Amino acid sequence: MGVTNPWAPEILAEDARRLEEFERTREGVPWEEVRAWMQSWGTGCELPPPKPRKL
């Protein structure tokens, strides 16, 4: 699998769509929770994925 150019028009359009969705709903997951979840991958105590909520 190749590396995707983060500046490609389709990637920027997806980023804009996601930002618009966040601004509309104000739902998201704090980075600290995402980081803790990712750090638990492959361990004996893997955390469930965090759920979006109003921020």
Secondary structure, DSSP 8 states (H G I E B T S, - for coil): -----TTSHHHHHHHHHHHHHHHHH-EE--HHHHHHHHHTTTSTT-------EE-
